[in-house]
Amino acid sequence: GLFAKSEIRAGSIICEYTGTRISLAYLLKRAKNTDYVMGLSLGVHIDASEHTEVLGRYVNDVKSPPKRNARFEKRPKELKALVVALRDISVGEEIYASYGQGYWRKRGGFPASIGPGKARREEFSPSETKISDLGVEENTKKKSGDGGINLA
């Protein structure tokens, strides 16, 4: 999961979801895990599976829509999606955005339990980043003792 290390204001760009561009033909033939593949538009897909530095890949979905505090803003021409805060997010809150019905339909429906502690913990602080027109860029990154990533 991705967790707020500082307050995040509604409408703020939290991070980006980027990856390697893959074709629809490759995606349809692919037998491996597609958990980190995001469709940006018809025929435009990105795969973040090999990009552990991409913070957007750590955003989880949650069964309760009112708990979702972010959304993916897809930008196919830029080969990315922005993760944008839907409301103010408090320190320590996990970032949740909808993966969409297609994602869950392909996997047989929404898992019975999803929430904090189900994945490795990532912490993010917008105040520790450079914000540009294209979103958020990391300044530095260091591994923490719990296997997560803290921006410093």
C-alpha positions as a Python dict, from the first residue, in 0.01 Angstrom:
ca = {
    (1, 'G'): (0, 0, 0),
    (2, 'L'): (88, 367, -34),
    (3, 'F'): (47, 582, 277),
    (4, 'A'): (48, 959, 325),
    (5, 'K'): (352, 1080, 518),
    (6, 'S'): (213, 1435, 529),
    (7, 'E'): (-122, 1605, 471),
    (8, 'I'): (-241, 1592, 110),
    (9, 'R'): (-498, 1845, -13),
    (10, 'A'): (-796, 1756, -233),
    (11, 'G'): (-709, 1796, -601),
    (12, 'S'): (-336, 1751, -543),
    (13, 'I'): (-134, 1521, -765),
    (14, 'I'): (-9, 1251, -530),
    (15, 'C'): (213, 1059, -772),
    (16, 'E'): (216, 900, -1117),
    (17, 'Y'): (147, 554, -1257),
    (18, 'T'): (393, 485, -1538),
    (19, 'G'): (559, 182, -1688),
    (20, 'T'): (661, 9, -2007),
    (21, 'R'): (426, 54, -2301),
    (22, 'I'): (286, -278, -2421),
    (23, 'S'): (69, -357, -2721),
    (24, 'L'): (-279, -503, -2700),
    (25, 'A'): (-156, -807, -2897),
    (26, 'Y'): (120, -865, -2643),
    (27, 'L'): (-124, -818, -2356),
    (28, 'L'): (-374, -1069, -2499),
    (29, 'K'): (-102, -1333, -2553),
    (30, 'R'): (62, -1269, -2217),
    (31, 'A'): (20, -1561, -1977),
    (32, 'K'): (200, -1393, -1686),
    (33, 'N'): (66, -1169, -1413),
    (34, 'T'): (-112, -857, -1543),
    (35, 'D'): (-175, -705, -1200),
    (36, 'Y'): (36, -398, -1282),
    (37, 'V'): (-96, -338, -1634),
    (38, 'M'): (-313, -28, -1677),
    (39, 'G'): (-516, 40, -1988),
    (40, 'L'): (-496, 411, -2066),
    (41, 'S'): (-712, 399, -2380),
    (42, 'L'): (-794, 155, -2657),
    (43, 'G'): (-464, -8, -2754),
    (44, 'V'): (-256, 196, -2509),
    (45, 'H'): (-138, -1, -2205),
    (46, 'I'): (146, 41, -1957),
    (47, 'D'): (301, -227, -1737),
    (48, 'A'): (456, -119, -1405),
    (49, 'S'): (547, -473, -1295),
    (50, 'E'): (919, -416, -1352),
    (51, 'H'): (914, -58, -1218),
    (52, 'T'): (925, -79, -839),
    (53, 'E'): (1016, 291, -824),
    (54, 'V'): (671, 389, -958),
    (55, 'L'): (472, 495, -652),
    (56, 'G'): (136, 469, -830),
    (57, 'R'): (171, 91, -850),
    (58, 'Y'): (135, 72, -469),
    (59, 'V'): (-210, 236, -464),
    (60, 'N'): (-469, -21, -354),
    (61, 'D'): (-840, -49, -424),
    (62, 'V'): (-1087, -88, -138),
    (63, 'K'): (-1426, -258, -137),
    (64, 'S'): (-1602, 40, 21),
    (65, 'P'): (-1624, 324, -237),
    (66, 'P'): (-1655, 595, 33),
    (67, 'K'): (-1304, 498, 154),
    (68, 'R'): (-1153, 581, -186),
    (69, 'N'): (-958, 901, -149),
    (70, 'A'): (-786, 920, -488),
    (71, 'R'): (-850, 854, -855),
    (72, 'F'): (-642, 765, -1158),
    (73, 'E'): (-644, 1042, -1421),
    (74, 'K'): (-539, 864, -1737),
    (75, 'R'): (-318, 1049, -1987),
    (76, 'P'): (-263, 812, -2280),
    (77, 'K'): (-67, 1062, -2493),
    (78, 'E'): (182, 1094, -2205),
    (79, 'L'): (182, 716, -2131),
    (80, 'K'): (87, 764, -1767),
    (81, 'A'): (-190, 818, -1518),
    (82, 'L'): (-182, 1073, -1240),
    (83, 'V'): (-300, 972, -893),
    (84, 'V'): (-511, 1267, -777),
    (85, 'A'): (-654, 1323, -427),
    (86, 'L'): (-1036, 1325, -422),
    (87, 'R'): (-1045, 1479, -76),
    (88, 'D'): (-802, 1595, 192),
    (89, 'I'): (-593, 1298, 308),
    (90, 'S'): (-448, 1279, 660),
    (91, 'V'): (-104, 1163, 766),
    (92, 'G'): (-92, 784, 785),
    (93, 'E'): (-396, 727, 562),
    (94, 'E'): (-363, 467, 290),
    (95, 'I'): (-419, 590, -65),
    (96, 'Y'): (-709, 408, -232),
    (97, 'A'): (-835, 441, -591),
    (98, 'S'): (-1071, 231, -800),
    (99, 'Y'): (-907, -21, -1032),
    (100, 'G'): (-1230, -41, -1233),
    (101, 'Q'): (-1482, -319, -1290),
    (102, 'G'): (-1280, -482, -1568),
    (103, 'Y'): (-984, -540, -1339),
    (104, 'W'): (-1197, -720, -1080),
    (105, 'R'): (-1418, -902, -1333),
    (106, 'K'): (-1105, -1061, -1485),
    (107, 'R'): (-1005, -1181, -1138),
    (108, 'G'): (-1343, -1322, -1038),
    (109, 'G'): (-1468, -1029, -829),
    (110, 'F'): (-1344, -815, -544),
    (111, 'P'): (-1142, -996, -273),
    (112, 'A'): (-1319, -1050, 59),
    (113, 'S'): (-1060, -858, 256),
    (114, 'I'): (-844, -580, 128),
    (115, 'G'): (-696, -307, 339),
    (116, 'P'): (-399, -179, 532),
    (117, 'G'): (-132, -437, 599),
    (118, 'K'): (-220, -656, 299),
    (119, 'A'): (79, -535, 97),
    (120, 'R'): (415, -388, 176),
    (121, 'R'): (396, -35, 313),
    (122, 'E'): (508, 266, 108),
    (123, 'E'): (512, 618, 248),
    (124, 'F'): (484, 933, 41),
    (125, 'S'): (502, 1300, 125),
    (126, 'P'): (421, 1558, -140),
    (127, 'S'): (619, 1816, 58),
    (128, 'E'): (933, 1606, -3),
    (129, 'T'): (896, 1609, -380),
    (130, 'K'): (919, 1845, -673),
    (131, 'I'): (581, 1911, -830),
    (132, 'S'): (576, 2002, -1197),
    (133, 'D'): (305, 2028, -1461),
    (134, 'L'): (359, 1657, -1524),
    (135, 'G'): (302, 1551, -1165),
    (136, 'V'): (538, 1452, -889),
    (137, 'E'): (903, 1360, -918),
    (138, 'E'): (1101, 1196, -641),
    (139, 'N'): (1398, 1388, -505),
    (140, 'T'): (1566, 1100, -323),
    (141, 'K'): (1468, 757, -212),
    (142, 'K'): (1605, 530, 60),
    (143, 'K'): (1502, 191, 184),
    (144, 'S'): (1350, 179, 530),
    (145, 'G'): (1382, -106, 776),
    (146, 'D'): (1029, -238, 715),
    (147, 'G'): (1073, -305, 344),
    (148, 'G'): (883, 7, 243),
    (149, 'I'): (1012, 317, 74),
    (150, 'N'): (1038, 650, 252),
    (151, 'L'): (1101, 962, 52),
    (152, 'A'): (1360, 1184, 217),
}
